[in-house]
Amino acid sequence: MKKKISVLVMVIGLVLFIVGLFIKIPSKELTTYSSLSDKYSVIEEYVGGDAYNYIIGASLVGGEIAGAKAQKAVFISMGSLIFVIGLLAYSFSKENIEKTAKVNAPLSTENNIDDENNNDTNTNEPTVIDNNL
């Protein structure tokens, strides 16, 4: 059961990551013509005077760009974090630990037999450390 939940968490993380990659960031270029909205950011308010319009439009578009970049960064980073959490949960699930224990069991018994036959590693003499290197 834990395995299925961890796979679901990994899928959610991947979806968030992919959504973050495809978030569209508004264009930096300004115009007052709404027919050019694909390439340009459109200023829809007119307050009187072109300079004031562009100042207000630039601040609004700057806020939209900053918000879109922050949203993109949050989706990508959280998607990555959630994916790694799911991956860790998957690797530490009970089924995987039992499989690893079964695979490593013959290796550990072979190592114990080798250690019992090898008397060089089991000396009771103190180890001398030379700090004058």
N, CA, C and O atoms as a Tinker XYZ file with bonds, in Angstrom:
   532  protein
     1  N      0.824000   -1.191000    0.000000    73     2
     2  CA     0.000000    0.000000    0.000000    64     1     3
     3  C      0.869000    1.257000    0.000000    63     2     4     5
     4  O      0.585000    2.227000   -0.702000    81     3
     5  N      1.943000    1.219000    0.809000    73     3     6
     6  CA     2.846000    2.364000    0.847000    64     5     7
     7  C      3.489000    2.593000   -0.515000    63     6     8     9
     8  O      3.771000    3.726000   -0.906000    81     7
     9  N      3.711000    1.505000   -1.217000    73     7    10
    10  CA     4.343000    1.599000   -2.528000    64     9    11
    11  C      3.442000    2.368000   -3.496000    63    10    12    13
    12  O      3.918000    3.211000   -4.257000    81    11
    13  N      2.151000    2.078000   -3.465000    73    11    14
    14  CA     1.213000    2.765000   -4.357000    64    13    15
    15  C      1.101000    4.247000   -4.006000    63    14    16    17
    16  O      1.029000    5.099000   -4.892000    81    15
    17  N      1.086000    4.543000   -2.727000    73    15    18
    18  CA     0.991000    5.940000   -2.298000    64    17    19
    19  C      2.246000    6.707000   -2.701000    63    18    20    21
    20  O      2.162000    7.850000   -3.150000    81    19
    21  N      3.403000    6.082000   -2.542000    73    19    22
    22  CA     4.641000    6.770000   -2.913000    64    21    23
    23  C      4.721000    6.986000   -4.424000    63    22    24    25
    24  O      5.252000    8.003000   -4.869000    81    23
    25  N      4.204000    6.050000   -5.216000    73    23    26
    26  CA     4.168000    6.248000   -6.673000    64    25    27
    27  C      3.210000    7.387000   -7.015000    63    26    28    29
    28  O      3.493000    8.190000   -7.904000    81    27
    29  N      2.085000    7.460000   -6.318000    73    27    30
    30  CA     1.137000    8.552000   -6.537000    64    29    31
    31  C      1.774000    9.904000   -6.188000    63    30    32    33
    32  O      1.579000   10.887000   -6.903000    81    31
    33  N      2.528000    9.950000   -5.098000    73    31    34
    34  CA     3.214000   11.188000   -4.711000    64    33    35
    35  C      4.240000   11.583000   -5.770000    63    34    36    37
    36  O      4.376000   12.764000   -6.090000    81    35
    37  N      4.967000   10.598000   -6.320000    73    35    38
    38  CA     5.937000   10.904000   -7.382000    64    37    39
    39  C      5.245000   11.443000   -8.623000    63    38    40    41
    40  O      5.754000   12.362000   -9.264000    81    39
    41  N      4.087000   10.880000   -8.972000    73    39    42
    42  CA     3.345000   11.355000  -10.139000    64    41    43
    43  C      2.858000   12.794000   -9.913000    63    42    44    45
    44  O      2.928000   13.624000  -10.820000    81    43
    45  N      2.370000   13.082000   -8.714000    73    43    46
    46  CA     1.935000   14.447000   -8.400000    64    45    47
    47  C      3.110000   15.413000   -8.515000    63    46    48    49
    48  O      2.958000   16.513000   -9.046000    81    47
    49  N      4.274000   15.013000   -8.025000    73    47    50
    50  CA     5.462000   15.849000   -8.136000    64    49    51
    51  C      5.847000   16.109000   -9.581000    63    50    52    53
    52  O      6.198000   17.233000   -9.940000    81    51
    53  N      5.782000   15.069000  -10.417000    73    51    54
    54  CA     6.091000   15.251000  -11.841000    64    53    55
    55  C      5.087000   16.174000  -12.526000    63    54    56    57
    56  O      5.464000   17.003000  -13.353000    81    55
    57  N      3.815000   16.028000  -12.182000    73    55    58
    58  CA     2.783000   16.886000  -12.781000    64    57    59
    59  C      3.029000   18.348000  -12.405000    63    58    60    61
    60  O      2.954000   19.229000  -13.262000    81    59
    61  N      3.321000   18.609000  -11.135000    73    59    62
    62  CA     3.605000   19.980000  -10.708000    64    61    63
    63  C      4.837000   20.537000  -11.414000    63    62    64    65
    64  O      4.855000   21.705000  -11.802000    81    63
    65  N      5.854000   19.717000  -11.580000    73    63    66
    66  CA     7.070000   20.145000  -12.266000    64    65    67
    67  C      6.784000   20.506000  -13.719000    63    66    68    69
    68  O      7.250000   21.532000  -14.215000    81    67
    69  N      6.018000   19.660000  -14.394000    73    67    70
    70  CA     5.693000   19.909000  -15.805000    64    69    71
    71  C      4.802000   21.140000  -15.947000    63    70    72    73
    72  O      4.986000   21.929000  -16.873000    81    71
    73  N      3.838000   21.313000  -15.039000    73    71    74
    74  CA     2.993000   22.511000  -15.073000    64    73    75
    75  C      3.857000   23.751000  -14.898000    63    74    76    77
    76  O      3.637000   24.762000  -15.565000    81    75
    77  N      4.834000   23.680000  -14.009000    73    75    78
    78  CA     5.734000   24.807000  -13.800000    64    77    79
    79  C      6.553000   25.147000  -15.024000    63    78    80    81
    80  O      6.841000   26.317000  -15.279000    81    79
    81  N      6.932000   24.133000  -15.785000    73    79    82
    82  CA     7.696000   24.395000  -17.007000    64    81    83
    83  C      6.861000   25.100000  -18.073000    63    82    84    85
    84  O      7.397000   25.870000  -18.870000    81    83
    85  N      5.560000   24.843000  -18.093000    73    83    86
    86  CA     4.716000   25.380000  -19.155000    64    85    87
    87  C      3.939000   26.634000  -18.757000    63    86    88    89
    88  O      3.077000   27.077000  -19.516000    81    87
    89  N      4.215000   27.215000  -17.601000    73    87    90
    90  CA     3.563000   28.469000  -17.222000    64    89    91
    91  C      4.099000   29.573000  -18.126000    63    90    92    93
    92  O      5.309000   29.762000  -18.245000    81    91
    93  N      3.191000   30.289000  -18.753000    73    91    94
    94  CA     3.577000   31.331000  -19.698000    64    93    95
    95  C      3.902000   32.614000  -18.949000    63    94    96    97
    96  O      3.138000   33.060000  -18.093000    81    95
    97  N      5.040000   33.199000  -19.282000    73    95    98
    98  CA     5.441000   34.484000  -18.711000    64    97    99
    99  C      5.041000   35.576000  -19.693000    63    98   100   101
   100  O      5.349000   35.468000  -20.880000    81    99
   101  N      4.359000   36.634000  -19.228000    73    99   102
   102  CA     3.910000   37.692000  -20.131000    64   101   103
   103  C      5.073000   38.388000  -20.836000    63   102   104   105
   104  O      6.204000   38.388000  -20.349000    81   103
   105  N      4.779000   38.967000  -21.964000    73   103   106
   106  CA     5.793000   39.660000  -22.750000    64   105   107
   107  C      6.216000   40.957000  -22.059000    63   106   108   109
   108  O      5.429000   41.572000  -21.340000    81   107
   109  N      7.460000   41.361000  -22.283000    73   107   110
   110  CA     7.983000   42.585000  -21.687000    64   109   111
   111  C      7.631000   43.816000  -22.512000    63   110   112   113
   112  O      7.735000   44.937000  -22.016000    81   111
   113  N      7.227000   43.633000  -23.724000    73   111   114
   114  CA     6.959000   44.759000  -24.620000    64   113   115
   115  C      5.521000   45.240000  -24.450000    63   114   116   117
   116  O      4.600000   44.431000  -24.342000    81   115
   117  N      5.333000   46.550000  -24.427000    73   115   118
   118  CA     4.034000   47.158000  -24.174000    64   117   119
   119  C      3.436000   47.743000  -25.447000    63   118   120   121
   120  O      4.162000   48.167000  -26.347000    81   119
   121  N      2.113000   47.761000  -25.515000    73   119   122
   122  CA     1.401000   48.426000  -26.601000    64   121   123
   123  C      0.015000   48.826000  -26.107000    63   122   124   125
   124  O     -0.471000   48.310000  -25.100000    81   123
   125  N     -0.597000   49.729000  -26.808000    73   123   126
   126  CA    -1.979000   50.102000  -26.502000    64   125   127
   127  C     -2.947000   49.458000  -27.482000    63   126   128   129
   128  O     -4.156000   49.671000  -27.383000    81   127
   129  N     -2.444000   48.686000  -28.412000    73   127   130
   130  CA    -3.279000   48.020000  -29.412000    64   129   131
   131  C     -3.594000   46.601000  -28.946000    63   130   132   133
   132  O     -2.693000   45.775000  -28.796000    81   131
   133  N     -4.853000   46.330000  -28.725000    73   131   134
   134  CA    -5.232000   45.011000  -28.220000    64   133   135
   135  C     -5.159000   43.932000  -29.294000    63   134   136   137
   136  O     -5.203000   42.745000  -28.968000    81   135
   137  N     -5.049000   44.308000  -30.554000    73   135   138
   138  CA    -4.973000   43.307000  -31.623000    64   137   139
   139  C     -3.605000   42.631000  -31.655000    63   138   140   141
   140  O     -3.464000   41.590000  -32.296000    81   139
   141  N     -2.604000   43.178000  -30.996000    73   139   142
   142  CA    -1.260000   42.611000  -30.975000    64   141   143
   143  C     -0.971000   41.878000  -29.669000    63   142   144   145
   144  O      0.178000   41.827000  -29.229000    81   143
   145  N     -1.981000   41.324000  -29.058000    73   143   146
   146  CA    -1.837000   40.777000  -27.710000    64   145   147
   147  C     -1.006000   39.497000  -27.640000    63   146   148   149
   148  O     -0.593000   39.110000  -26.547000    81   147
   149  N     -0.746000   38.827000  -28.758000    73   147   150
   150  CA     0.052000   37.607000  -28.694000    64   149   151
   151  C      1.517000   37.904000  -28.387000    63   150   152   153
   152  O      2.147000   37.195000  -27.602000    81   151
   153  N      2.055000   38.950000  -29.005000    73   151   154
   154  CA     3.468000   39.264000  -28.849000    64   153   155
   155  C      3.721000   40.346000  -27.807000    63   154   156   157
   156  O      4.807000   40.402000  -27.231000    81   155
   157  N      2.745000   41.196000  -27.558000    73   155   158
   158  CA     2.917000   42.346000  -26.679000    64   157   159
   159  C      1.966000   42.266000  -25.491000    63   158   160   161
   160  O      0.912000   41.634000  -25.561000    81   159
   161  N      2.356000   42.917000  -24.404000    73   159   162
   162  CA     1.458000   43.099000  -23.262000    64   161   163
   163  C      0.638000   44.356000  -23.516000    63   162   164   165
   164  O      1.190000   45.408000  -23.839000    81   163
   165  N     -0.662000   44.248000  -23.371000    73   163   166
   166  CA    -1.567000   45.335000  -23.740000    64   165   167
   167  C     -1.898000   46.189000  -22.524000    63   166   168   169
   168  O     -2.199000   45.672000  -21.447000    81   167
   169  N     -1.838000   47.509000  -22.713000    73   167   170
   170  CA    -2.262000   48.462000  -21.691000    64   169   171
   171  C     -3.719000   48.792000  -21.987000    63   170   172   173
   172  O     -4.022000   49.381000  -23.024000    81   171
   173  N     -4.611000   48.421000  -21.096000    73   171   174
   174  CA    -6.029000   48.612000  -21.369000    64   173   175
   175  C     -6.585000   49.894000  -20.766000    63   174   176   177
   176  O     -7.629000   50.364000  -21.218000    81   175
   177  N     -5.943000   50.469000  -19.781000    73   175   178
   178  CA    -6.436000   51.689000  -19.155000    64   177   179
   179  C     -5.844000   52.902000  -19.861000    63   178   180   181
   180  O     -4.697000   52.878000  -20.306000    81   179
   181  N     -6.631000   53.948000  -19.954000    73   179   182
   182  CA    -6.119000   55.210000  -20.481000    64   181   183
   183  C     -6.419000   56.281000  -19.451000    63   182   184   185
   184  O     -7.581000   56.572000  -19.166000    81   183
   185  N     -5.365000   56.870000  -18.890000    73   183   186
   186  CA    -5.545000   57.849000  -17.819000    64   185   187
   187  C     -5.320000   59.274000  -18.305000    63   186   188   189
   188  O     -5.469000   60.218000  -17.530000    81   187
   189  N     -4.972000   59.441000  -19.547000    73   187   190
   190  CA    -4.720000   60.783000  -20.085000    64   189   191
   191  C     -3.230000   61.040000  -20.189000    63   190   192   193
   192  O     -2.559000   61.285000  -19.186000    81   191
   193  N     -2.732000   60.983000  -21.370000    73   191   194
   194  CA    -1.305000   61.190000  -21.597000    64   193   195
   195  C     -0.606000   59.875000  -21.802000    63   194   196   197
   196  O     -0.737000   58.954000  -20.996000    81   195
   197  N      0.143000   59.789000  -22.890000    73   195   198
   198  CA     0.808000   58.526000  -23.229000    64   197   199
   199  C      1.881000   58.141000  -22.221000    63   198   200   201
   200  O      2.051000   56.961000  -21.916000    81   199
   201  N      2.599000   59.117000  -21.705000    73   199   202
   202  CA     3.663000   58.802000  -20.748000    64   201   203
   203  C      3.089000   58.176000  -19.481000    63   202   204   205
   204  O      3.628000   57.189000  -18.981000    81   203
   205  N      2.010000   58.734000  -18.962000    73   203   206
   206  CA     1.381000   58.164000  -17.771000    64   205   207
   207  C      0.849000   56.759000  -18.066000    63   206   208   209
   208  O      0.961000   55.857000  -17.236000    81   207
   209  N      0.284000   56.588000  -19.228000    73   207   210
   210  CA    -0.212000   55.267000  -19.608000    64   209   211
   211  C      0.899000   54.227000  -19.603000    63   210   212   213
   212  O      0.721000   53.127000  -19.079000    81   211
   213  N      2.038000   54.568000  -20.179000    73   211   214
   214  CA     3.130000   53.609000  -20.249000    64   213   215
   215  C      3.765000   53.365000  -18.877000    63   214   216   217
   216  O      4.230000   52.259000  -18.601000    81   215
   217  N      3.788000   54.370000  -18.032000    73   215   218
   218  CA     4.314000   54.173000  -16.668000    64   217   219
   219  C      3.417000   53.217000  -15.895000    63   218   220   221
   220  O      3.902000   52.283000  -15.257000    81   219
   221  N      2.127000   53.449000  -15.953000    73   219   222
   222  CA     1.175000   52.576000  -15.260000    64   221   223
   223  C      1.188000   51.178000  -15.884000    63   222   224   225
   224  O      1.195000   50.176000  -15.170000    81   223
   225  N      1.192000   51.116000  -17.209000    73   223   226
   226  CA     1.218000   49.818000  -17.889000    64   225   227
   227  C      2.477000   49.040000  -17.589000    63   226   228   229
   228  O      2.433000   47.824000  -17.402000    81   227
   229  N      3.609000   49.740000  -17.541000    73   227   230
   230  CA     4.871000   49.050000  -17.253000    64   229   231
   231  C      4.881000   48.478000  -15.845000    63   230   232   233
   232  O      5.372000   47.370000  -15.628000    81   231
   233  N      4.342000   49.223000  -14.889000    73   231   234
   234  CA     4.315000   48.698000  -13.521000    64   233   235
   235  C      3.367000   47.508000  -13.401000    63   234   236   237
   236  O      3.658000   46.547000  -12.688000    81   235
   237  N      2.231000   47.573000  -14.101000    73   235   238
   238  CA     1.298000   46.437000  -14.073000    64   237   239
   239  C      1.904000   45.205000  -14.735000    63   238   240   241
   240  O      1.812000   44.098000  -14.205000    81   239
   241  N      2.523000   45.404000  -15.894000    73   239   242
   242  CA     3.129000   44.266000  -16.596000    64   241   243
   243  C      4.320000   43.733000  -15.800000    63   242   244   245
   244  O      4.549000   42.524000  -15.765000    81   243
   245  N      5.081000   44.630000  -15.159000    73   243   246
   246  CA     6.190000   44.168000  -14.313000    64   245   247
   247  C      5.703000   43.292000  -13.173000    63   246   248   249
   248  O      6.336000   42.292000  -12.836000    81   247
   249  N      4.577000   43.669000  -12.580000    73   247   250
   250  CA     3.995000   42.838000  -11.535000    64   249   251
   251  C      3.518000   41.492000  -12.049000    63   250   252   253
   252  O      3.683000   40.468000  -11.385000    81   251
   253  N      2.918000   41.499000  -13.249000    73   251   254
   254  CA     2.467000   40.235000  -13.842000    64   253   255
   255  C      3.651000   39.326000  -14.158000    63   254   256   257
   256  O      3.582000   38.117000  -13.939000    81   255
   257  N      4.741000   39.905000  -14.675000    73   255   258
   258  CA     5.925000   39.107000  -14.992000    64   257   259
   259  C      6.549000   38.536000  -13.721000    63   258   260   261
   260  O      6.909000   37.360000  -13.676000    81   259
   261  N      6.674000   39.367000  -12.695000    73   259   262
   262  CA     7.251000   38.894000  -11.435000    64   261   263
   263  C      6.388000   37.791000  -10.815000    63   262   264   265
   264  O      6.907000   36.797000  -10.308000    81   263
   265  N      5.069000   37.978000  -10.862000    73   263   266
   266  CA     4.170000   36.957000  -10.325000    64   265   267
   267  C      4.254000   35.657000  -11.092000    63   266   268   269
   268  O      4.239000   34.580000  -10.497000    81   267
   269  N      4.342000   35.749000  -12.420000    73   267   270
   270  CA     4.429000   34.532000  -13.233000    64   269   271
   271  C      5.746000   33.801000  -12.992000    63   270   272   273
   272  O      5.774000   32.572000  -12.930000    81   271
   273  N      6.841000   34.556000  -12.854000    73   271   274
   274  CA     8.131000   33.903000  -12.591000    64   273   275
   275  C      8.158000   33.266000  -11.205000    63   274   276   277
   276  O      8.703000   32.176000  -11.028000    81   275
   277  N      7.571000   33.946000  -10.226000    73   275   278
   278  CA     7.510000   33.366000   -8.878000    64   277   279
   279  C      6.645000   32.109000   -8.879000    63   278   280   281
   280  O      6.992000   31.110000   -8.249000    81   279
   281  N      5.524000   32.159000   -9.585000    73   279   282
   282  CA     4.643000   30.995000   -9.672000    64   281   283
   283  C      5.364000   29.836000  -10.351000    63   282   284   285
   284  O      5.243000   28.688000   -9.922000    81   283
   285  N      6.103000   30.132000  -11.396000    73   283   286
   286  CA     6.852000   29.099000  -12.107000    64   285   287
   287  C      7.909000   28.479000  -11.195000    63   286   288   289
   288  O      8.074000   27.259000  -11.171000    81   287
   289  N      8.621000   29.316000  -10.449000    73   287   290
   290  CA     9.646000   28.810000   -9.536000    64   289   291
   291  C      9.041000   27.951000   -8.434000    63   290   292   293
   292  O      9.616000   26.929000   -8.060000    81   291
   293  N      7.895000   28.354000   -7.914000    73   291   294
   294  CA     7.241000   27.582000   -6.845000    64   293   295
   295  C      6.784000   26.225000   -7.375000    63   294   296   297
   296  O      6.995000   25.206000   -6.718000    81   295
   297  N      6.163000   26.196000   -8.547000    73   295   298
   298  CA     5.697000   24.927000   -9.102000    64   297   299
   299  C      6.869000   23.981000   -9.369000    63   298   300   301
   300  O      6.797000   22.796000   -9.043000    81   299
   301  N      7.940000   24.498000   -9.955000    73   299   302
   302  CA     9.085000   23.634000  -10.281000    64   301   303
   303  C      9.758000   23.127000   -9.009000    63   302   304   305
   304  O     10.056000   21.937000   -8.904000    81   303
   305  N     10.003000   24.013000   -8.043000    73   303   306
   306  CA    10.697000   23.580000   -6.829000    64   305   307
   307  C      9.833000   22.651000   -5.980000    63   306   308   309
   308  O     10.334000   21.656000   -5.456000    81   307
   309  N      8.550000   22.957000   -5.837000    73   307   310
   310  CA     7.685000   22.078000   -5.050000    64   309   311
   311  C      7.461000   20.739000   -5.748000    63   310   312   313
   312  O      7.391000   19.698000   -5.095000    81   311
   313  N      7.348000   20.767000   -7.076000    73   311   314
   314  CA     7.225000   19.509000   -7.808000    64   313   315
   315  C      8.444000   18.631000   -7.616000    63   314   316   317
   316  O      8.324000   17.420000   -7.429000    81   315
   317  N      9.630000   19.246000   -7.663000    73   315   318
   318  CA    10.858000   18.482000   -7.440000    64   317   319
   319  C     10.923000   17.932000   -6.023000    63   318   320   321
   320  O     11.287000   16.775000   -5.812000    81   319
   321  N     10.569000   18.766000   -5.058000    73   319   322
   322  CA    10.602000   18.336000   -3.660000    64   321   323
   323  C      9.610000   17.200000   -3.399000    63   322   324   325
   324  O      9.948000   16.224000   -2.729000    81   323
   325  N      8.411000   17.322000   -3.915000    73   323   326
   326  CA     7.405000   16.271000   -3.715000    64   325   327
   327  C      7.825000   14.990000   -4.413000    63   326   328   329
   328  O      7.601000   13.900000   -3.888000    81   327
   329  N      8.433000   15.102000   -5.592000    73   327   330
   330  CA     8.913000   13.908000   -6.291000    64   329   331
   331  C      9.993000   13.197000   -5.479000    63   330   332   333
   332  O      9.979000   11.971000   -5.374000    81   331
   333  N     10.926000   13.952000   -4.904000    73   331   334
   334  CA    11.999000   13.345000   -4.109000    64   333   335
   335  C     11.434000   12.700000   -2.849000    63   334   336   337
   336  O     11.893000   11.633000   -2.442000    81   335
   337  N     10.451000   13.330000   -2.230000    73   335   338
   338  CA     9.819000   12.726000   -1.052000    64   337   339
   339  C      9.148000   11.407000   -1.429000    63   338   340   341
   340  O      9.259000   10.423000   -0.698000    81   339
   341  N      8.458000   11.382000   -2.559000    73   339   342
   342  CA     7.842000   10.138000   -3.027000    64   341   343
   343  C      8.876000    9.078000   -3.357000    63   342   344   345
   344  O      8.668000    7.893000   -3.095000    81   343
   345  N      9.991000    9.507000   -3.933000    73   343   346
   346  CA    11.062000    8.567000   -4.267000    64   345   347
   347  C     11.675000    7.970000   -3.005000    63   346   348   349
   348  O     11.961000    6.774000   -2.957000    81   347
   349  N     11.876000    8.795000   -1.990000    73   347   350
   350  CA    12.395000    8.283000   -0.721000    64   349   351
   351  C     11.396000    7.335000   -0.059000    63   350   352   353
   352  O     11.782000    6.298000    0.480000    81   351
   353  N     10.127000    7.688000   -0.102000    73   351   354
   354  CA     9.101000    6.809000    0.477000    64   353   355
   355  C      9.058000    5.480000   -0.264000    63   354   356   357
   356  O      8.874000    4.428000    0.350000    81   355
   357  N      9.224000    5.524000   -1.572000    73   355   358
   358  CA     9.229000    4.291000   -2.373000    64   357   359
   359  C     10.439000    3.431000   -2.024000    63   358   360   361
   360  O     10.319000    2.214000   -1.887000    81   359
   361  N     11.602000    4.062000   -1.881000    73   359   362
   362  CA    12.807000    3.277000   -1.607000    64   361   363
   363  C     12.811000    2.710000   -0.189000    63   362   364   365
   364  O     13.434000    1.677000    0.056000    81   363
   365  N     12.124000    3.373000    0.755000    73   363   366
   366  CA    12.072000    2.873000    2.123000    64   365   367
   367  C     10.766000    2.148000    2.441000    63   366   368   369
   368  O     10.450000    1.922000    3.609000    81   367
   369  N     10.010000    1.786000    1.412000    73   367   370
   370  CA     8.778000    1.040000    1.666000    64   369   371
   371  C      9.123000   -0.358000    2.171000    63   370   372   373
   372  O     10.214000   -0.869000    1.915000    81   371
   373  N      8.193000   -0.964000    2.883000    73   371   374
   374  CA     8.433000   -2.253000    3.539000    64   373   375
   375  C      8.784000   -3.339000    2.528000    63   374   376   377
   376  O      9.644000   -4.179000    2.792000    81   375
   377  N      8.119000   -3.325000    1.367000    73   375   378
   378  CA     8.368000   -4.354000    0.366000    64   377   379
   379  C      9.794000   -4.268000   -0.163000    63   378   380   381
   380  O     10.448000   -5.295000   -0.343000    81   379
   381  N     10.283000   -3.055000   -0.414000    73   379   382
   382  CA    11.637000   -2.891000   -0.938000    64   381   383
   383  C     12.682000   -3.251000    0.106000    63   382   384   385
   384  O     13.725000   -3.808000   -0.236000    81   383
   385  N     12.423000   -2.945000    1.369000    73   383   386
   386  CA    13.378000   -3.290000    2.426000    64   385   387
   387  C     13.454000   -4.805000    2.572000    63   386   388   389
   388  O     14.541000   -5.347000    2.774000    81   387
   389  N     12.316000   -5.500000    2.474000    73   387   390
   390  CA    12.319000   -6.961000    2.576000    64   389   391
   391  C     13.054000   -7.580000    1.398000    63   390   392   393
   392  O     13.798000   -8.546000    1.568000    81   391
   393  N     12.850000   -7.027000    0.194000    73   391   394
   394  CA    13.567000   -7.541000   -0.980000    64   393   395
   395  C     15.066000   -7.337000   -0.830000    63   394   396   397
   396  O     15.851000   -8.224000   -1.165000    81   395
   397  N     15.465000   -6.186000   -0.334000    73   395   398
   398  CA    16.884000   -5.902000   -0.147000    64   397   399
   399  C     17.481000   -6.829000    0.904000    63   398   400   401
   400  O     18.612000   -7.290000    0.750000    81   399
   401  N     16.743000   -7.104000    1.958000    73   399   402
   402  CA    17.235000   -8.004000    3.001000    64   401   403
   403  C     17.416000   -9.420000    2.456000    63   402   404   405
   404  O     18.377000  -10.101000    2.813000    81   403
   405  N     16.498000   -9.870000    1.594000    73   403   406
   406  CA    16.623000  -11.207000    1.016000    64   405   407
   407  C     17.813000  -11.290000    0.069000    63   406   408   409
   408  O     18.495000  -12.313000    0.016000    81   407
   409  N     18.064000  -10.226000   -0.673000    73   407   410
   410  CA    19.183000  -10.225000   -1.610000    64   409   411
   411  C     20.501000  -10.147000   -0.864000    63   410   412   413
   412  O     21.462000  -10.809000   -1.254000    81   411
   413  N     20.574000   -9.358000    0.195000    73   411   414
   414  CA    21.817000   -9.169000    0.933000    64   413   415
   415  C     22.087000  -10.266000    1.958000    63   414   416   417
   416  O     23.196000  -10.332000    2.488000    81   415
   417  N     21.129000  -11.119000    2.253000    73   415   418
   418  CA    21.323000  -12.160000    3.261000    64   417   419
   419  C     22.461000  -13.108000    2.892000    63   418   420   421
   420  O     23.305000  -13.372000    3.748000    81   419
   421  N     22.534000  -13.639000    1.660000    73   419   422
   422  CA    23.672000  -14.519000    1.342000    64   421   423
   423  C     25.003000  -13.782000    1.414000    63   422   424   425
   424  O     26.013000  -14.385000    1.777000    81   423
   425  N     25.032000  -12.528000    1.088000    73   423   426
   426  CA    26.277000  -11.768000    1.138000    64   425   427
   427  C     26.757000  -11.600000    2.563000    63   426   428   429
   428  O     27.955000  -11.702000    2.828000    81   427
   429  N     25.849000  -11.345000    3.479000    73   427   430
   430  CA    26.262000  -11.135000    4.866000    64   429   431
   431  C     26.738000  -12.435000    5.501000    63   430   432   433
   432  O     27.652000  -12.398000    6.324000    81   431
   433  N     26.163000  -13.575000    5.157000    73   431   434
   434  CA    26.628000  -14.840000    5.717000    64   433   435
   435  C     27.995000  -15.197000    5.160000    63   434   436   437
   436  O     28.823000  -15.760000    5.876000    81   435
   437  N     28.250000  -14.877000    3.884000    73   435   438
   438  CA    29.570000  -15.132000    3.326000    64   437   439
   439  C     30.615000  -14.263000    4.007000    63   438   440   441
   440  O     31.725000  -14.726000    4.270000    81   439
   441  N     30.280000  -13.025000    4.292000    73   439   442
   442  CA    31.220000  -12.136000    4.961000    64   441   443
   443  C     31.513000  -12.608000    6.379000    63   442   444   445
   444  O     32.646000  -12.481000    6.843000    81   443
   445  N     30.521000  -13.148000    7.074000    73   443   446
   446  CA    30.745000  -13.650000    8.438000    64   445   447
   447  C     31.657000  -14.858000    8.422000    63   446   448   449
   448  O     32.504000  -15.003000    9.303000    81   447
   449  N     31.500000  -15.730000    7.436000    73   447   450
   450  CA    32.359000  -16.916000    7.335000    64   449   451
   451  C     33.791000  -16.483000    7.064000    63   450   452   453
   452  O     34.726000  -17.022000    7.655000    81   451
   453  N     33.969000  -15.517000    6.179000    73   451   454
   454  CA    35.316000  -15.032000    5.889000    64   453   455
   455  C     35.946000  -14.383000    7.109000    63   454   456   457
   456  O     37.142000  -14.553000    7.346000    81   455
   457  N     35.169000  -13.644000    7.886000    73   455   458
   458  CA    35.706000  -12.992000    9.070000    64   457   459
   459  C     36.110000  -14.001000   10.139000    63   458   460   461
   460  O     37.084000  -13.781000   10.859000    81   459
   461  N     35.378000  -15.097000   10.250000    73   459   462
   462  CA    35.713000  -16.107000   11.248000    64   461   463
   463  C     36.994000  -16.826000   10.869000    63   462   464   465
   464  O     37.775000  -17.179000   11.752000    81   463
   465  N     37.237000  -17.054000    9.588000    73   463   466
   466  CA    38.432000  -17.754000    9.137000    64   465   467
   467  C     39.654000  -16.845000    9.117000    63   466   468   469
   468  O     40.782000  -17.334000    9.171000    81   467
   469  N     39.455000  -15.555000    9.042000    73   467   470
   470  CA    40.563000  -14.620000    8.953000    64   469   471
   471  C     40.831000  -14.055000   10.342000    63   470   472   473
   472  O     40.046000  -13.256000   10.852000    81   471
   473  N     41.930000  -14.465000   10.950000    73   471   474
   474  CA    42.251000  -14.039000   12.313000    64   473   475
   475  C     43.038000  -12.733000   12.346000    63   474   476   477
   476  O     43.262000  -12.177000   13.421000    81   475
   477  N     43.458000  -12.236000   11.188000    73   475   478
   478  CA    44.256000  -11.010000   11.166000    64   477   479
   479  C     43.428000   -9.785000   11.546000    63   478   480   481
   480  O     43.971000   -8.835000   12.110000    81   479
   481  N     42.162000   -9.784000   11.260000    73   479   482
   482  CA    41.343000   -8.602000   11.535000    64   481   483
   483  C     40.826000   -8.556000   12.956000    63   482   484   485
   484  O     40.360000   -7.511000   13.409000    81   483
   485  N     40.900000   -9.688000   13.678000    73   483   486
   486  CA    40.345000   -9.735000   15.026000    64   485   487
   487  C     41.447000   -9.711000   16.083000    63   486   488   489
   488  O     41.434000  -10.523000   17.009000    81   487
   489  N     42.359000   -8.827000   15.958000    73   487   490
   490  CA    43.419000   -8.737000   16.969000    64   489   491
   491  C     42.944000   -7.855000   18.103000    63   490   492   493
   492  O     42.172000   -6.918000   17.899000    81   491
   493  N     43.409000   -8.160000   19.290000    73   491   494
   494  CA    43.025000   -7.386000   20.467000    64   493   495
   495  C     44.096000   -6.380000   20.849000    63   494   496   497
   496  O     44.023000   -5.788000   21.925000    81   495
   497  N     45.080000   -6.174000   20.001000    73   495   498
   498  CA    46.147000   -5.230000   20.291000    64   497   499
   499  C     45.653000   -3.815000   20.035000    63   498   500   501
   500  O     44.855000   -3.594000   19.124000    81   499
   501  N     46.119000   -2.850000   20.828000    73   499   502
   502  CA    45.702000   -1.463000   20.602000    64   501   503
   503  C     46.308000   -0.918000   19.304000    63   502   504   505
   504  O     47.396000   -1.320000   18.893000    81   503
   505  N     45.594000   -0.015000   18.684000    73   503   506
   506  CA    46.052000    0.591000   17.443000    64   505   507
   507  C     46.863000    1.840000   17.765000    63   506   508   509
   508  O     46.439000    2.690000   18.548000    81   507
   509  N     48.038000    1.933000   17.146000    73   507   510
   510  CA    48.911000    3.084000   17.367000    64   509   511
   511  C     48.687000    4.074000   16.240000    63   510   512   513
   512  O     48.785000    3.720000   15.065000    81   511
   513  N     48.386000    5.310000   16.594000    73   511   514
   514  CA    48.162000    6.348000   15.592000    64   513   515
   515  C     49.335000    7.296000   15.627000    63   514   516   517
   516  O     49.654000    7.852000   16.678000    81   515
   517  N     49.985000    7.488000   14.487000    73   515   518
   518  CA    51.143000    8.374000   14.398000    64   517   519
   519  C     50.676000    9.728000   13.879000    63   518   520   521
   520  O     50.268000    9.837000   12.722000    81   519
   521  N     50.729000   10.753000   14.710000    73   519   522
   522  CA    50.289000   12.106000   14.316000    64   521   523
   523  C     51.425000   12.935000   13.728000    63   522   524   525
   524  O     51.227000   14.116000   13.443000    81   523
   525  N     52.570000   12.376000   13.542000    73   523   526
   526  CA    53.727000   13.133000   13.045000    64   525   527
   527  C     53.878000   13.030000   11.536000    63   526   528   529
   528  O     55.001000   13.076000   11.035000    81   527
   529  N     52.811000   12.896000   10.815000    73   527   530
   530  CA    52.889000   12.783000    9.360000    64   529   531
   531  C     53.003000   14.082000    8.697000    63   530   532
   532  O     53.078000   14.144000    7.470000    81   531
